[in-house]
Amino acid sequence: MRDWRPVNPWDRAVLRLLIPLVLIAAPSAAQKRLSWDQRDEAARLAQMVDAVADGEYAGGDAWLKWSHHLLRGEDGRVYIPFSVVVDEAPDAFHTASVYVRVAKHGESSRAGRERMRRSRLTGFDPGEVPINVPERDFAPAGAPVASENSAMLRLAHPEGIDEATYPFEDVHFIDLGGTNASPPYTIRRSLTVEPGDYDVYVAIREAALDGTARPDAKSALLKRRLRVPAFGVDRLQLSSVIVADAIDPLSAPLSLAEQLGRPYALGGAEITPARDTIFDSQDNLSLVFFMYNLLTDSRGRPNVTVRYTFHSLTMERVEPFRSTAPQEFNAETLPDGFDLRAVGAQLPTSQGVPLQSFPQGSYTLQIQVIDHLADAAVVEDVSFVVMEPSGVEP
């Protein structure tokens, strides 16, 4: 028995997601016009990440909670909007510097690789190169001097320093108190990388927007593994399923500065992702995702069925709970003149389910997408929890 009415998947906001996505990559720190103080602060953040990449533990003065979504980008790359919640730091990080780095999984820092390479080639650590230079007579014992460093570099690598870069790195200076109603603060940004297996680092420090910071500034750092799939063109695939608080049409295109802070503005609509998947029974479960590489008929119409089946989870077993009426996307249901080829061969959809009839407990929603023209199907699961409303006895 179906005791709710799913939302119309082709409302105005979802239709605006069909506007071909122009994914704006955040400019790197090198491209931004940073002040000297901001550059110094970026270097301090990079050193924090270097230490963790080289074996130290992440941590600090806040608990950073990471979440992200994977969407097909341009030229085989993957667009990854992400959120970082700065938790358990109620009186800190009103303004902050934030450094994001993506490195190959298991890779040490660039600085660490340089130290290891030079030590391997020369047999000496920095400051220990056995070369007699005049500055040594005037420098404290053990302190490296310019001539020794220069000699070490020439011995280790005559062509110069290794200029290898990371797949992605960026730095931001954010007024978290101005972009959030109250703590815990949420940082939303994006990154774009090629498919692969990565480690992502986020370092944050208390700092003014101009880059200045107190010596006792609080800081925190997280490290997460990031597996990025290849969204090819030869088989049916889905983006991440975004559990959303809202989907709102955009009245006008965003500026570059606005886009940087609102990475879930896609096409002509903006998605507000839910902070977590714990709901009370007065909430609605709202979902948004994209279907990629659908086959079409000669007029550019796909023939797709999307089924939503809920399962309840108990200590003993997983049981089918309920299902919604399937969504059909075909020549009979799509708008007149619709051509999937004109919108990048990607089809968005959404589903909304009121949770009033869901008993308190844990659930899994199974989403099955069937491409009838390709005789192909994919399945994606979304887990969530339903609690009693606050202040209501179970």
C-alpha positions in Angstrom: 0.0 0.0 0.0 1.4 3.4 -1.0 0.4 6.1 1.5 2.4 9.0 0.1 2.6 10.9 -3.2 6.0 11.3 -4.7 7.0 14.7 -5.9 6.8 15.4 -9.6 10.3 14.7 -11.0 9.8 17.3 -13.7 9.1 20.3 -11.7 10.7 23.6 -12.7 13.7 23.3 -10.4 14.6 19.8 -11.7 14.1 20.9 -15.3 16.6 23.6 -14.8 19.2 21.0 -13.9 18.9 19.9 -17.6 20.7 23.1 -18.7 24.1 21.8 -19.8 26.5 22.1 -16.9 29.4 24.5 -17.2 31.5 23.3 -14.3 33.7 26.2 -13.0 36.9 24.9 -11.6 38.2 26.8 -8.6 41.3 28.8 -9.5 44.4 27.4 -7.8 46.3 29.3 -5.1 48.9 30.2 -7.7 46.2 31.8 -9.9 44.6 33.8 -7.0 45.9 37.2 -6.1 47.1 36.4 -2.6 48.7 38.9 -0.3 52.0 38.1 1.4 50.3 37.3 4.6 47.9 35.0 2.8 50.8 33.3 1.1 52.6 32.8 4.4 49.4 31.4 5.9 49.0 29.0 2.9 52.5 27.8 3.4 51.7 27.1 7.1 48.7 25.1 6.1 50.7 23.2 3.5 53.3 22.3 6.1 50.5 20.9 8.3 49.4 18.7 5.5 53.0 17.7 4.7 53.4 16.4 8.2 50.3 14.2 8.0 51.2 13.0 4.5 54.6 12.0 5.9 53.1 9.9 8.8 51.8 12.2 11.5 48.3 11.8 12.8 45.5 14.2 11.7 43.6 16.0 14.4 43.6 19.4 16.1 41.1 21.6 17.9 37.9 20.6 16.0 36.3 17.5 14.6 36.1 17.9 10.8 33.4 15.9 9.1 33.8 15.3 5.4 31.1 14.4 2.8 31.2 14.6 -1.0 29.3 13.7 -4.3 30.7 12.6 -7.6 29.3 14.0 -10.8 30.5 13.7 -14.4 32.6 16.7 -15.5 34.1 17.7 -18.8 36.9 16.0 -20.7 36.7 12.8 -18.7 37.2 14.5 -15.4 34.9 14.2 -12.3 33.4 17.2 -10.6 33.3 16.7 -6.8 31.4 19.2 -4.6 32.1 18.6 -1.0 31.2 19.8 2.5 33.3 20.0 5.7 31.5 20.5 9.0 33.7 22.1 11.7 32.3 20.5 14.8 33.1 20.6 18.5 34.7 24.0 18.3 31.8 26.4 19.4 34.0 29.5 20.0 36.5 29.2 17.2 37.0 29.5 13.4 34.7 32.5 12.9 37.1 33.3 10.1 39.5 30.7 8.8 42.1 29.8 6.2 41.3 26.5 4.5 43.8 24.5 2.4 42.6 21.5 0.2 45.0 19.0 -1.3 44.4 15.9 -3.4 47.3 13.5 -3.8 47.7 10.0 -5.2 46.7 7.5 -2.6 49.6 6.5 -0.3 51.8 9.3 -1.6 54.0 11.2 0.8 54.3 15.0 0.6 56.2 16.7 -2.2 58.6 18.1 0.4 59.0 14.6 1.9 59.7 13.1 -1.5 62.3 15.8 -2.2 64.1 15.1 1.1 64.1 11.3 0.5 65.3 11.7 -3.1 68.2 14.1 -2.2 69.2 12.0 0.8 69.2 8.9 -1.4 71.3 10.5 -4.1 73.8 12.3 -1.9 73.8 10.1 1.2 73.4 13.2 3.4 70.5 15.0 5.0 70.0 18.8 4.5 72.7 20.7 6.4 75.1 17.7 6.3 76.6 18.1 2.9 80.4 17.8 3.4 81.4 20.9 1.4 83.6 23.6 2.9 81.9 27.0 2.3 82.8 30.4 3.9 79.4 30.9 5.5 80.0 27.8 7.7 82.6 29.7 9.7 79.9 32.2 10.8 76.8 30.0 11.1 75.8 28.0 14.2 76.9 24.3 14.0 74.3 22.2 12.2 72.5 25.1 10.6 72.2 24.8 6.8 73.5 27.8 4.9 72.8 29.0 1.4 75.9 27.7 -0.3 75.4 24.2 1.2 71.8 24.1 0.1 72.8 25.2 -3.4 75.5 22.6 -3.6 73.2 19.9 -2.3 70.7 20.7 -4.9 73.3 20.5 -7.7 74.5 17.2 -6.4 71.1 15.7 -6.0 69.5 16.9 -9.2 71.5 19.0 -11.7 68.4 19.9 -13.6 66.9 21.7 -10.6 64.1 21.0 -8.1 61.4 18.5 -8.9 58.4 20.7 -10.0 55.8 17.9 -9.8 52.4 19.1 -8.8 49.4 17.5 -7.0 46.3 16.6 -9.0 44.5 19.4 -7.1 45.2 22.0 -4.4 43.6 25.2 -3.4 43.5 27.7 -0.5 40.5 29.7 0.7 40.0 32.5 3.3 36.4 32.3 4.5 34.2 34.2 6.9 32.4 31.2 8.3 30.5 33.2 10.8 29.1 35.2 7.9 28.1 32.2 5.7 26.6 30.1 8.5 23.7 31.0 10.8 25.5 29.5 13.8 28.1 26.8 14.7 28.9 24.1 13.8 30.1 25.8 10.6 29.9 24.2 7.2 32.5 24.8 4.4 31.3 24.0 0.9 33.7 24.0 -2.0 34.5 21.8 -5.0 37.4 20.1 -6.7 37.9 18.5 -10.1 40.2 15.5 -10.8 40.6 12.7 -13.2 39.4 9.2 -12.2 41.8 7.5 -9.8 42.5 6.6 -6.2 43.5 9.6 -4.0 44.0 10.9 -0.5 42.3 14.2 0.2 43.5 16.6 2.9 41.7 19.6 4.4 43.6 21.8 6.8 41.9 24.7 8.6 43.3 27.4 10.9 41.9 30.4 12.6 43.0 33.4 10.4 41.6 36.7 9.3 40.5 37.1 5.7 43.8 39.0 5.0 45.8 35.9 6.1 47.0 37.2 9.5 46.7 34.8 12.4 47.6 34.7 16.1 50.5 32.5 17.2 48.0 30.5 19.3 45.4 30.1 16.5 43.4 26.9 16.6 43.7 24.4 13.8 42.4 21.1 12.6 43.1 18.7 9.8 41.5 15.7 8.2 42.6 13.0 5.7 40.2 10.9 3.7 40.6 8.3 1.0 38.9 9.4 -2.2 38.0 6.9 -4.9 37.0 8.6 -8.1 35.3 6.5 -10.8 35.4 7.0 -14.6 32.1 8.2 -16.0 32.6 6.7 -19.5 30.3 7.0 -22.5 29.7 3.3 -23.2 27.5 2.1 -20.4 24.7 3.2 -18.1 26.0 5.0 -14.9 24.6 7.2 -12.1 26.1 10.1 -10.3 26.2 10.1 -6.5 22.7 10.3 -5.1 22.4 13.6 -3.3 20.1 13.6 -0.2 18.8 17.2 -0.5 17.2 19.7 1.8 16.0 21.8 -1.2 16.3 22.3 -5.0 15.8 25.9 -6.0 15.9 27.5 -9.4 18.5 30.2 -9.9 17.2 33.5 -11.0 20.5 34.4 -12.7 23.9 32.8 -13.4 26.3 33.0 -10.5 29.5 35.0 -10.6 32.8 33.2 -10.2 33.1 34.2 -6.5 29.6 33.0 -5.8 30.1 29.7 -7.6 33.2 29.0 -5.5 31.2 29.1 -2.3 28.1 27.4 -3.8 29.4 24.3 -5.6 26.0 22.6 -5.7 24.7 25.3 -8.1 24.4 23.1 -11.2 23.1 24.3 -14.5 20.1 26.6 -13.7 19.3 25.2 -10.2 21.0 24.9 -6.8 20.8 21.9 -4.6 21.2 22.2 -0.8 22.6 18.9 0.4 21.3 17.6 3.8 23.9 17.6 6.5 23.3 14.0 7.4 20.8 11.2 6.8 19.1 11.1 10.2 15.5 12.4 10.0 12.5 12.7 12.2 9.2 11.4 11.2 8.0 14.9 10.2 10.6 15.3 7.5 10.7 14.4 3.9 13.3 12.3 2.2 14.4 14.2 -0.9 16.8 12.8 -3.5 18.5 14.1 -6.6 20.8 12.3 -9.0 21.9 12.2 -12.7 21.7 9.3 -15.1 24.5 9.1 -17.7 25.0 7.5 -21.1 21.3 6.6 -21.8 20.5 5.4 -25.2 18.0 7.3 -27.2 15.7 6.8 -30.2 16.1 8.8 -33.4 14.5 11.8 -31.9 16.7 11.9 -28.8 14.2 10.3 -26.4 15.3 7.8 -23.8 13.2 4.9 -22.5 14.0 4.7 -18.8 12.2 3.3 -15.7 13.3 4.3 -12.2 12.1 2.2 -9.3 12.4 3.0 -5.6 12.0 0.2 -3.0 12.4 0.7 0.7 13.7 -1.9 3.1 13.7 -1.8 6.9 16.7 -3.0 8.8 16.5 -4.8 12.1 18.9 -6.8 14.2 17.6 -10.0 12.7 17.0 -9.3 9.0 16.4 -6.9 6.1 12.7 -6.8 5.1 11.0 -5.1 2.1 9.0 -2.2 3.5 7.3 -0.2 0.7 7.8 1.2 -2.8 6.7 4.2 -4.8 5.2 4.2 -8.2 8.0 3.9 -10.8 9.1 7.0 -12.7 8.9 6.6 -16.5 11.0 8.7 -18.9 10.0 8.0 -22.5 8.4 9.5 -25.6 5.1 9.6 -23.8 6.1 11.3 -20.6 8.9 13.7 -21.6 8.1 17.3 -22.6 7.4 17.9 -26.3 10.6 18.6 -28.2 12.8 17.1 -25.5 16.2 15.8 -26.9 18.6 14.2 -24.5 21.5 14.7 -26.9 21.1 18.5 -26.6 21.7 18.5 -22.8 24.9 16.5 -22.6 23.3 13.0 -22.6 22.6 13.4 -18.9 19.1 13.1 -17.3 18.4 14.4 -13.8 15.6 13.2 -11.6 14.4 13.6 -8.1 12.1 11.8 -5.6 10.5 13.1 -2.5 8.9 10.8 0.2 7.3 12.0 3.4 8.4 10.0 6.4 5.3 10.3 8.6 4.3 6.7 8.0 7.8 5.3 8.7 8.3 3.8 12.2 11.4 4.8 14.0 14.3 2.7 12.7 17.0 2.2 10.1 16.2 1.9 6.4 17.8 1.3 3.0 16.3 2.7 -0.2 17.2 0.7 -3.3 17.1 2.8 -6.5 17.0 0.7 -9.7 17.4 2.5 -13.1 16.5 0.4 -16.2 17.5 1.6 -19.7 15.1 -0.4 -21.9 16.8 0.6 -25.1 20.2 -0.6 -23.9 18.8 -3.6 -22.0 20.9 -2.4 -19.0 20.2 -1.7 -15.4 22.1 -0.3 -12.4 21.2 -0.2 -8.7 22.2 2.3 -6.0 21.4 2.2 -2.3 20.8 5.0 0.2 20.7 4.3 3.9 18.9 6.6 6.4 17.5 6.6 9.9 14.1 7.9 11.1 13.8 9.2 14.7 10.9 10.4 16.7 10.5 14.2 16.6 12.5 16.1 19.3 10.5 16.3 22.5 8.1 13.5 21.5 8.2 10.3 23.6 8.5 7.1 21.5 
